[in-house]
Amino acid sequence: MIKLQQASATGLHGDITVPGDKSISHRALMFGAMAEGVTEIEDILLSADVLHTMGVFQALGVKIEQTGQQMRVFGQGLTHFQAPKQPLDMGNSGTSTRLLMGLLSKQPFDLPMIGDASLSKRPLNRVAQPLSAMGAQFELSPGGLLPGTIKANQTLQGITYEMPVASAQVKSAILLAGMQAAGTTTVIEKLPSRDHTERMLRQFGGHIDADAGVIKISQQPVLQAQHIQVPGDISSAAFFLVAGLITPNSKLVLQRVGVNSTRTGILQLLARMGADIQIEELASQGEPVANLTVTSQPLHGIQITAADIPGAVDELPILALAATQASGDTLITGAEELRVKETDRIATVVTELTKLGANIEERPDGMLIHGGTQLHAQQVVLDSHGDHRIGMMNAVAALITTGEVSLTGAEAMSVSYPNFLQDLATVM
């Protein structure tokens, strides 16, 4: 258990470079392993999740060299992986598990998979079902859980699949299988989800068609190694954006943050709440990046609906905190996806912020947040529930809470932002 710090009357000030984007870091390792040649990755996120992805490919015989935040992946193509000597350990990484179920669905040997206690409670059927329709074979624990096995398989067949819920992980798993399948695989999205997989496939020399929510992919030529510079993770930057907005007398500059249009829902929602965040676009050969400047300013409540969720699903916990400080009410609906994250993030957000005096009502698909609430505590102990984003939300909430606030489970932050508390301390 650690004691969380309250911000001083002078607020938060300084420049922050947040860690590399987690989604892009995962995919850079995956495409580097699938490609032929040496892929160089700069500014990769050295978090527990990404290191588990690295460990999986090393277990499959891929040579990976790491020097600081740089990695070199010696890829030999999809057909040169080796049978692992032990089960593939996914740790707490749902991204690793779901994407690799697609990527590894056409290997000539069984691939046992395990995860930690939290990941082993997260259902995989919504990935396994469309992949099984393509000919992939899985053995999962009852309820579609880990531990499980990707069974040896020689053939995949393209399908047309209409996404019931926007999910970049499910979409990516299907596309990674589709690039190995006979025929054409078509994914139809009602709402757009993040498109890092599509962008990176093109960067590695692959071909994919995407138009008006219809994405088509067929068997790919041999992918070629690339140089990847990973931008700062906007999901990590979101915690500092909200901290700067709700902590009086603050001014923060977040440097070289990824601003892919499928990921900027947090900026759009904060703008709808009245935030004026300065965006300085920077030159980039890969994903778009920008410097973001935020100052403390008043916010107002808004309605967040299903159409808003795909572009900001990971940022909803910290948005909920911002809403407690806004004038008026904020209603979040269509966010059932939060129920199957590292925790049930609807329940854990409500539980933790309520401990600090926030007025939040849990709904089946979201929450109703009554704004303008002074957060206070005498001796409150918050809990990350093993969820990195809940842990970081709690730390930001403590900045504006009067009284003594402690946190258990701070180690969960290592999943996406190992040095979050240290970086937060540098701007206090």
C-alpha positions as CSV (number, residue, x, y, z in Angstrom):
1,M,0.0,0.0,0.0
2,I,1.3,3.5,-0.9
3,K,0.2,7.0,0.0
4,L,-1.1,9.1,-2.9
5,Q,-0.2,12.7,-3.1
6,Q,-2.4,15.8,-3.2
7,A,-1.5,18.5,-5.6
8,S,-0.2,21.8,-4.2
9,A,-2.0,25.1,-4.6
10,T,0.3,26.0,-7.5
11,G,-1.0,23.1,-9.6
12,L,0.8,20.8,-12.0
13,H,3.5,22.2,-14.4
14,G,6.0,20.7,-16.8
15,D,6.6,18.7,-20.0
16,I,5.8,15.0,-20.1
17,T,6.8,12.3,-22.6
18,V,4.4,9.5,-22.0
19,P,5.5,5.9,-22.8
20,G,5.1,4.4,-26.3
21,D,1.6,3.4,-27.5
22,K,0.7,-0.1,-26.1
23,S,-1.4,-1.1,-29.1
24,I,1.2,-0.1,-31.6
25,S,4.1,-1.7,-29.6
26,H,2.3,-5.1,-29.6
27,R,1.6,-4.9,-33.3
28,A,5.2,-3.8,-34.2
29,L,6.5,-6.9,-32.5
30,M,4.0,-9.1,-34.2
31,F,4.6,-7.8,-37.7
32,G,8.3,-7.8,-37.1
33,A,8.1,-11.5,-36.2
34,M,5.9,-12.2,-39.3
35,A,8.1,-10.3,-41.7
36,E,11.4,-11.3,-43.3
37,G,14.5,-9.3,-42.2
38,V,15.4,-7.2,-39.2
39,T,12.6,-4.8,-37.9
40,E,13.9,-2.0,-35.8
41,I,11.4,-0.5,-33.2
42,E,12.1,2.7,-31.5
43,D,10.4,4.0,-28.3
44,I,8.6,0.7,-27.7
45,L,6.6,0.5,-24.5
46,L,8.5,-1.6,-22.0
47,S,5.4,-2.6,-20.0
48,A,4.4,-6.0,-18.7
49,D,1.9,-6.6,-21.5
50,V,4.3,-5.8,-24.3
51,L,7.1,-7.8,-22.7
52,H,4.8,-10.8,-22.6
53,T,4.2,-10.4,-26.4
54,M,8.0,-10.3,-26.8
55,G,8.3,-13.4,-24.6
56,V,5.8,-15.3,-26.8
57,F,7.8,-14.8,-29.9
58,Q,11.0,-15.7,-28.3
59,A,9.4,-18.9,-27.2
60,L,8.5,-19.5,-30.8
61,G,12.1,-19.1,-31.8
62,V,12.2,-15.5,-32.9
63,K,15.4,-13.7,-32.0
64,I,14.8,-10.3,-30.4
65,E,17.4,-7.9,-29.2
66,Q,16.6,-5.1,-26.7
67,T,18.7,-2.0,-25.9
68,G,16.7,0.4,-23.7
69,Q,13.5,1.3,-25.5
70,Q,14.8,0.0,-28.8
71,M,14.2,-3.6,-30.1
72,R,15.5,-5.5,-33.1
73,V,13.2,-8.3,-34.3
74,F,14.9,-10.9,-36.6
75,G,11.9,-12.1,-38.5
76,Q,11.9,-15.2,-40.8
77,G,8.2,-15.2,-41.8
78,L,5.1,-16.9,-40.6
79,T,6.2,-20.4,-41.6
80,H,9.4,-20.5,-39.6
81,F,8.1,-20.4,-36.0
82,Q,9.2,-23.3,-33.8
83,A,7.1,-25.3,-31.4
84,P,7.5,-23.8,-27.9
85,K,8.8,-26.0,-25.1
86,Q,6.4,-24.5,-22.6
87,P,2.9,-22.9,-22.7
88,L,2.8,-19.4,-24.2
89,D,2.5,-17.1,-21.2
90,M,0.2,-14.1,-21.9
91,G,0.4,-12.6,-18.4
92,N,-2.3,-10.0,-18.1
93,S,-2.4,-9.1,-21.8
94,G,-5.7,-9.4,-23.5
95,T,-4.3,-7.8,-26.6
96,S,-1.6,-10.4,-26.9
97,T,-4.0,-13.3,-26.4
98,R,-6.7,-12.2,-28.8
99,L,-4.5,-11.0,-31.6
100,L,-2.2,-14.1,-31.4
101,M,-5.2,-16.4,-31.5
102,G,-5.6,-15.1,-35.1
103,L,-1.9,-14.7,-36.0
104,L,-1.0,-18.2,-34.8
105,S,-4.2,-20.0,-36.0
106,K,-2.4,-21.7,-38.9
107,Q,0.6,-23.4,-37.3
108,P,1.6,-27.1,-37.7
109,F,1.8,-27.7,-33.9
110,D,-0.3,-27.2,-30.8
111,L,0.2,-23.9,-28.9
112,P,-0.8,-24.1,-25.3
113,M,-1.6,-20.7,-23.7
114,I,-1.8,-19.5,-20.1
115,G,-2.5,-16.2,-18.4
116,D,-2.5,-14.7,-14.9
117,A,-5.5,-15.0,-12.6
118,S,-7.1,-11.8,-14.1
119,L,-6.7,-12.7,-17.7
120,S,-8.0,-16.2,-17.1
121,K,-11.4,-14.7,-16.2
122,R,-11.7,-12.8,-19.4
123,P,-13.8,-14.6,-22.1
124,L,-12.3,-15.4,-25.5
125,N,-15.3,-16.9,-27.2
126,R,-16.0,-13.7,-29.2
127,V,-12.6,-14.1,-30.8
128,A,-12.7,-17.9,-31.0
129,Q,-16.1,-18.1,-32.7
130,P,-15.3,-16.1,-35.9
131,L,-11.8,-17.7,-36.1
132,S,-13.4,-21.1,-35.8
133,A,-15.7,-20.3,-38.7
134,M,-12.5,-19.8,-40.7
135,G,-11.2,-23.2,-39.8
136,A,-9.1,-22.4,-36.7
137,Q,-9.3,-24.8,-33.8
138,F,-9.2,-24.0,-30.1
139,E,-9.5,-25.9,-26.9
140,L,-10.5,-23.4,-24.1
141,S,-11.5,-23.9,-20.5
142,P,-15.2,-23.9,-19.7
143,G,-16.7,-20.4,-20.4
144,G,-14.2,-19.8,-23.2
145,L,-11.3,-19.0,-20.8
146,L,-7.6,-19.6,-20.4
147,P,-5.8,-21.9,-20.0
148,G,-6.4,-23.1,-23.6
149,T,-4.7,-24.3,-26.7
150,I,-4.5,-23.1,-30.3
151,K,-4.6,-26.5,-32.1
152,A,-2.4,-27.5,-35.0
153,N,-4.0,-26.4,-38.2
154,Q,-3.1,-26.4,-41.9
155,T,-6.0,-24.6,-43.5
156,L,-8.0,-21.3,-43.1
157,Q,-10.8,-20.1,-45.3
158,G,-11.9,-16.5,-45.6
159,I,-15.3,-15.4,-44.2
160,T,-17.5,-12.4,-44.1
161,Y,-18.0,-11.3,-40.6
162,E,-20.2,-8.4,-39.3
163,M,-18.9,-7.1,-36.0
164,P,-21.6,-7.2,-33.3
165,V,-19.7,-4.8,-31.1
166,A,-16.8,-2.5,-32.2
167,S,-13.6,-4.1,-31.0
168,A,-10.1,-3.6,-32.5
169,Q,-8.9,-6.7,-30.9
170,V,-11.5,-9.0,-32.4
171,K,-11.2,-7.3,-35.8
172,S,-7.4,-7.6,-35.7
173,A,-7.5,-11.3,-34.8
174,I,-9.7,-11.9,-37.9
175,L,-7.5,-9.9,-40.2
176,L,-4.4,-11.6,-39.0
177,A,-6.0,-14.9,-39.8
178,G,-7.4,-13.6,-43.0
179,M,-4.0,-12.7,-44.3
180,Q,-3.2,-16.5,-44.2
181,A,-6.6,-17.7,-45.4
182,A,-7.8,-18.9,-48.8
183,G,-10.1,-16.5,-50.5
184,T,-11.1,-13.1,-49.2
185,T,-11.9,-12.2,-45.6
186,T,-14.3,-9.3,-45.1
187,V,-15.0,-7.6,-41.8
188,I,-17.9,-5.2,-41.6
189,E,-17.8,-2.6,-38.8
190,K,-20.9,-0.6,-37.7
191,L,-18.7,1.8,-35.8
192,P,-15.0,2.3,-36.6
193,S,-12.4,0.9,-34.1
194,R,-8.7,1.7,-34.0
195,D,-6.9,0.8,-37.2
196,H,-3.3,0.2,-36.2
197,T,-3.3,-3.3,-37.6
198,E,-4.4,-2.1,-41.1
199,R,-1.9,0.8,-41.1
200,M,1.0,-1.5,-40.0
201,L,0.2,-4.2,-42.5
202,R,0.5,-1.5,-45.3
203,Q,3.7,-0.2,-43.8
204,F,5.2,-3.8,-44.0
205,G,4.3,-4.1,-47.6
206,G,0.9,-5.8,-47.3
207,H,-2.4,-4.9,-49.0
208,I,-5.8,-4.3,-47.4
209,D,-8.9,-2.5,-48.6
210,A,-10.9,-0.4,-46.2
211,D,-13.9,1.7,-47.3
212,A,-17.0,2.9,-45.4
213,G,-16.6,0.3,-42.6
214,V,-16.0,-2.7,-45.0
215,I,-12.5,-4.1,-44.6
216,K,-11.2,-6.8,-47.1
217,I,-8.0,-8.8,-46.9
218,S,-6.7,-11.9,-48.7
219,Q,-3.5,-13.9,-48.6
220,Q,-0.5,-11.6,-48.4
221,P,2.9,-11.5,-50.1
222,V,6.0,-12.0,-47.9
223,L,6.1,-9.0,-45.5
224,Q,9.4,-7.0,-45.4
225,A,11.1,-5.7,-42.2
226,Q,10.6,-2.0,-41.4
227,H,11.7,0.8,-39.1
228,I,9.0,1.7,-36.6
229,Q,9.0,4.7,-34.3
230,V,6.2,4.2,-31.7
231,P,4.4,7.4,-30.7
232,G,3.3,8.3,-27.2
233,D,0.2,6.4,-26.0
234,I,-2.8,8.7,-26.0
235,S,-4.5,6.4,-23.5
236,S,-1.6,7.1,-21.1
237,A,-1.6,10.8,-22.0
238,A,-5.3,11.0,-21.1
239,F,-4.5,10.8,-17.4
240,F,-2.3,13.9,-17.6
241,L,-4.8,15.7,-19.8
242,V,-7.5,15.2,-17.2
243,A,-5.1,15.9,-14.3
244,G,-4.2,19.2,-16.0
245,L,-7.9,20.1,-16.6
246,I,-9.2,19.4,-13.1
247,T,-6.2,20.5,-10.9
248,P,-6.4,24.3,-10.4
249,N,-3.5,26.5,-11.7
250,S,-2.0,23.8,-13.9
251,K,-0.3,23.8,-17.3
252,L,1.1,20.6,-18.9
253,V,2.7,19.8,-22.3
254,L,2.5,16.2,-23.5
255,Q,5.1,15.6,-26.1
256,R,4.9,13.5,-29.3
257,V,1.6,11.8,-28.6
258,G,-0.1,9.6,-31.2
259,V,-3.2,11.2,-32.6
260,N,-4.5,8.5,-34.9
261,S,-8.1,9.6,-35.8
262,T,-9.4,6.3,-34.5
263,R,-7.9,7.0,-31.1
264,T,-8.7,10.7,-30.5
265,G,-12.1,10.2,-29.0
266,I,-10.7,11.4,-25.7
267,L,-9.8,14.8,-27.3
268,Q,-13.2,15.1,-28.9
269,L,-15.1,14.2,-25.7
270,L,-13.1,16.6,-23.6
271,A,-13.7,19.3,-26.2
272,R,-17.4,18.6,-26.0
273,M,-17.1,19.1,-22.2
274,G,-15.6,22.5,-22.9
275,A,-11.9,21.8,-22.8
276,D,-9.6,23.8,-25.0
277,I,-6.5,21.6,-25.6
278,Q,-3.9,22.9,-28.0
279,I,-2.8,20.4,-30.6
280,E,0.6,21.0,-32.4
281,E,0.9,18.5,-35.2
282,L,4.4,17.2,-35.8
283,A,6.0,15.7,-38.9
284,S,5.9,11.9,-38.9
285,Q,6.4,9.1,-41.5
286,G,4.2,6.6,-39.6
287,E,1.3,7.3,-37.3
288,P,0.3,10.9,-36.8
289,V,1.8,12.6,-33.7
290,A,1.3,15.9,-31.9
291,N,2.3,17.9,-28.8
292,L,-0.7,18.5,-26.6
293,T,-0.9,21.5,-24.2
294,V,-3.6,21.5,-21.5
295,T,-4.4,24.0,-18.8
296,S,-6.9,23.9,-15.9
297,Q,-10.3,25.1,-17.0
298,P,-14.0,24.5,-16.2
299,L,-15.9,21.6,-17.8
300,H,-19.6,20.7,-18.2
301,G,-21.4,17.4,-18.4
302,I,-22.3,15.7,-21.7
303,Q,-23.9,12.6,-23.0
304,I,-21.5,9.8,-24.2
305,T,-23.2,7.2,-26.4
306,A,-22.4,4.0,-28.1
307,A,-21.0,5.9,-31.2
308,D,-18.4,7.5,-28.9
309,I,-17.2,4.4,-27.2
310,P,-14.8,2.8,-29.8
311,G,-12.6,5.9,-30.0
312,A,-12.3,6.3,-26.2
313,V,-13.1,2.9,-24.6
314,D,-9.8,2.8,-22.6
315,E,-10.1,6.4,-21.5
316,L,-13.6,6.1,-20.0
317,P,-12.4,5.6,-16.4
318,I,-10.4,8.9,-16.4
319,L,-13.3,10.6,-18.3
320,A,-15.6,9.5,-15.5
321,L,-13.3,11.3,-13.0
322,A,-13.3,14.4,-15.1
323,A,-17.1,14.3,-15.2
324,T,-17.2,14.4,-11.3
325,Q,-15.7,17.8,-11.5
326,A,-17.8,19.1,-14.4
327,S,-20.9,21.2,-14.0
328,G,-24.1,19.2,-14.5
329,D,-24.5,15.5,-15.2
330,T,-22.6,13.2,-17.6
331,L,-24.4,10.1,-18.9
332,I,-22.4,7.2,-20.4
333,T,-24.4,4.6,-22.4
334,G,-23.5,1.8,-24.8
335,A,-20.3,1.0,-22.9
336,E,-20.9,-2.7,-22.2
337,E,-17.4,-3.4,-23.4
338,L,-16.1,-2.0,-20.1
339,R,-17.5,-5.0,-18.4
340,V,-14.9,-7.3,-20.0
341,K,-11.7,-5.3,-19.6
342,E,-9.0,-6.1,-17.0
343,T,-11.8,-5.6,-14.5
344,D,-15.5,-4.7,-14.8
345,R,-14.6,-1.1,-15.3
346,I,-18.1,0.2,-14.8
347,A,-18.3,-1.4,-11.4
348,T,-14.7,-0.6,-10.3
349,V,-14.9,3.1,-11.4
350,V,-18.2,3.5,-9.4
351,T,-16.8,1.7,-6.4
352,E,-13.5,3.7,-6.2
353,L,-14.8,7.2,-7.0
354,T,-17.7,6.7,-4.6
355,K,-15.1,6.1,-1.8
356,L,-14.0,9.7,-2.4
357,G,-17.5,11.2,-2.2
358,A,-18.3,11.1,-6.0
359,N,-22.0,10.8,-6.8
360,I,-22.2,8.1,-9.5
361,E,-25.0,5.7,-10.5
362,E,-24.1,2.4,-12.1
363,R,-26.0,1.4,-15.2
364,P,-26.0,-1.9,-17.1
365,D,-24.2,-0.3,-20.0
366,G,-22.5,2.7,-18.4
367,M,-23.0,5.2,-15.6
368,L,-24.6,8.5,-14.6
369,I,-22.2,10.9,-13.1
370,H,-23.5,13.9,-11.1
371,G,-20.9,16.6,-11.5
372,G,-19.6,19.4,-9.4
373,T,-18.6,17.1,-6.5
374,Q,-15.9,18.0,-4.1
375,L,-13.8,14.9,-3.5
376,H,-12.8,14.3,0.1
377,A,-11.5,11.6,2.4
378,Q,-10.3,11.1,5.9
379,Q,-8.3,7.9,5.6
380,V,-9.5,6.2,2.5
381,V,-7.8,3.2,0.9
382,L,-8.4,2.9,-2.8
383,D,-7.8,-0.3,-4.8
384,S,-6.6,-0.8,-8.4
385,H,-8.4,-4.1,-8.5
386,G,-5.4,-5.3,-10.5
387,D,-6.3,-2.9,-13.3
388,H,-3.7,-0.4,-14.5
389,R,-6.2,2.2,-15.7
390,I,-8.2,2.1,-12.4
391,G,-4.9,2.5,-10.5
392,M,-3.9,5.6,-12.5
393,M,-7.4,7.0,-12.2
394,N,-7.2,6.7,-8.5
395,A,-3.8,8.5,-8.4
396,V,-5.2,11.4,-10.5
397,A,-8.3,11.6,-8.2
398,A,-6.1,11.9,-5.2
399,L,-4.6,15.1,-6.6
400,I,-7.8,17.0,-5.9
401,T,-9.0,15.1,-2.9
402,T,-8.8,16.6,0.6
403,G,-7.7,14.2,3.2
404,E,-5.4,11.1,3.3
405,V,-5.7,8.7,0.3
406,S,-3.8,5.4,0.0
407,L,-3.7,2.9,-2.8
408,T,-3.3,-0.9,-2.9
409,G,-2.3,-2.7,-6.0
410,A,-0.2,0.1,-7.5
411,E,1.9,-2.5,-9.2
412,A,-0.9,-2.9,-11.8
413,M,0.2,0.3,-13.5
414,S,3.2,-1.6,-14.9
415,V,0.9,-3.1,-17.5
416,S,0.9,0.1,-19.5
417,Y,2.8,2.8,-17.6
418,P,5.5,1.5,-15.3
419,N,6.7,5.0,-14.3
420,F,3.4,6.7,-14.0
421,L,3.7,7.8,-10.3
422,Q,7.3,9.0,-10.9
423,D,6.3,11.1,-13.9
424,L,3.3,12.5,-12.0
425,A,5.7,13.5,-9.2
426,T,7.9,15.4,-11.6
427,V,5.0,17.9,-12.5
428,M,3.8,18.4,-8.9
